[in-house]
Amino acid sequence: MSEHEHKHEHEEKCSCGCCGHEHEHHHEHEHEHQHAHGEKCSCGHDHGDECDCSCGCGHSHGEEEEGGSRLKSILLYTLGSIPVIVGFLPIEPFWIPIAASFLGYILFGVSVYAGMIKGFLKKKIFTEFTLMCAATVGAFCIGEYADAAAVMYLYSLGEMISDRAYSRSKKNVSELIELTPERVTVVRDDELANESPEHIEVGEQILVRAGERIALDGVVVSGSGNADTSSVTGESKPLELYCGVSCPSGSILLDGSVTLRVEKRYENSVVAELSRAVKEAQKRKSESEKKIARFARIFTPTAFAICAAIILGGGLVTHEWEQWVRAGLTVLVISCPCSLVLSVPLAYFAGIGYAAKKGIVFRGGEIMDSVCRIEAIAFDKTGTLTESGLSYDGAELYCDISDEEFSGLAKAVLSHSPHAAAIAFCSASDERFDPYEIKDIEIVGGRGVVCAVNGKRALFGNAALLRENGIDAEDSKTTAIFGALDGKLLGKLNFSSHLKNGVKSSVEELSSLGVTSVCVLSGDGEESVRSACEKAGINEFYPKLTPKEKLDKFEEMYARQKSISRKSTVAFCGDGLNDSAVIARADVGIAMGLCGSDLTVTSADVVIADDDIASVSRAIRIAKRTERVANVSIALSLGIKIAVVLIGVAFAVWGAGELPLSAAVVADVGAAVVSVLNSARAGRIHDKPKFI
């Protein structure tokens, strides 16, 4: 597999290797990356056919319990604590504390033993359930009945607490991407009807009132108002709606009322794509998640080996068997890897969800890892650094032809071209082209359009296209489309573009984020590209590139950067159909705008829902912060566990008393809860650069 080719590994079943509570997840693949499936879970619990987390812990990860179920849990753990506490009391006769300990042990241990047996039946021996059962049986063997009951109680309580924290965090993130109302008001035969968004066809009209969320992408046909698009694009400034303005689904109408003509079916809408991309991304694991999953699969059996080594080694040397058995059991209790395999996926889940709220869609955790390592990035110009819509500045004629006739001919031909300049001209031109019969249309990538018009060969494109066909034409200093008919140069159409707001400051910020090389690869004329780059503060640029030449130039940039740093990644950011090949080739392909080319969006690893170039640096900040939060969670979890193991061994070595097994459980539960709460911070990242 090449370094930049994206082949993503998915695990059809949970990859944790440590536990196994039931999961219910659904996996949708709508992208064009390659995936390797089939790594089975080595945990001991039931999972659905697919699992979107690598946690593998003993958690259901479902919706948080509500109402009566929550009260039931509170009563269970409150009343259940009574026999556990009684087990520690010096009550006579002596059998009362022992009986109370057995009662507490059975009350909270039944589900643990059931999980262990279920794992055995699936040939999954080393699970967290096995850890708890072995540790508590060992405690019974040395007469520590109260400790055994306390371990089961605290373990069960800790599972419930960390599960609630995890579920709440995931629920909060999931709510960020649930942007579709269940019903919409559709106008049919001058009557209003409530329908599900999935049942609305393209071309139908929907009515949206103030305060309602817009369910489908559409164009305003009547009415006016202001829409909050922040949930889709991250843009805080309201979008003014009036006749002819397009509005993305997921927006909220703040005032007024509008009737929209539906432009896309629900499954192809911006909000559906956003939701689908985020849900898909949450199933694609980062390198950290994969490493933790692999680590978890060997962690539990290793814990048993360490436990045996401590007991046998210490016991044989000192003959203080009880002390060393206790030290070994402490290792078993503290060795549940749940805090690791819960917190790391949650950090990426929260980071991806937060980014989506800001209009940035990461296609997976591993993409976040790649974004963190971006050191070189290339931009397209039109639609990326400059406004997507070119401005048509008029025609320049070279022969005896009227402006109306030339414009009419140009519109007849260019209406078949996907190029931004052609679209801008056709939108601005009012000329009719009914008399023209267009045949044999050929789109020449990066050059223009060749076709037959009323039996004559017509060429509309850049100067290179005309020269290739034997027509003398000098390169234009600005963006232009030349037109020729029957071997004769007729004139050219002139265009201009405007740099987006904040481009220069965004480019400057990239350097503070570790990006050392920035360049522009564009098909536009040299003067146009040079002017834009000077304003943006970019020194390296390559104009007049065909899609093939753009890809070749990117290959050169890629090789140069890899010769400097093999671990760094190279990104490309563009928005047009002619950018799709480079976006797919880059380590990190960034597409500007969910409403852009479908192929470009599908090829991209990161999609910027709005067209704000500042979102590129914001994406890097979010990725770096998410990775840092995940690393802190790993450090917290491992640090707490290692500290407790060392303390337990120290107690045995120096005979400094006994470390209660329940203390190890408290430490393990604390590690899980603290790590989960820390990881949830990835969903509350401050946007300002000073918080990098």
ABEGO torsion letter per residue (X at the ends): XBAABBBBBBBABBAAGABGBBBBBBBBBABABBBBBGBBBABABBBBABBABAAGBBBAGBBBBBEAAAAAAAAAAAAAAAAAAAAABBBOBAAAAAAAAAAAAAAAAAAAAAAAAAAAAAGBABBAAAAAAAAAAAAAAAGBAAAAAAAAAAAAAAAAAAAAAAAAAAAAAAAAABABBABBBBBBGGBBBBBBAAABBBGBBBBBBBGBBBABBBBBABEBEBBBAAAAAGBABBBBBBBGBBBBBGBBBABEBBBBBBABBAAABAAAAAAAAAAAAAABBBAAAAAAAAAAAAAAAAAAAAAAAAAAAAAAAAGBAAAAAAAAAAAAAAABAAAAAAAAAAAAAAAAAAAAAAGBBBAEAAAAAAAAABABBBBBABGAABBABBBBAEBBBABBBBAAAAAAAAAAAAAABABAAAAAAAAABABBAAABBBBGBBBBBGAEBBBBBGGBBBBBEBAAAAAAAGBBBBBBABBBBBBBBGGBBAEBBBBBBBBBBGAAAAAAAAAAAGBABBBBBBABBAAAAAAAAAAAGBABBBBGBBAAAAAAAAAAAAAAAAAABAABBBBBBBABAAAAAAAAABABBBBBEAABBAAAAAABABBBABABAAAAAAAAAAAAAAAAAAAAAAAAAAAAAAAAAAAAAAAAAAGAEBBBAAAAAAAAAAAAAAAAAAAAAAAABBABAAAX
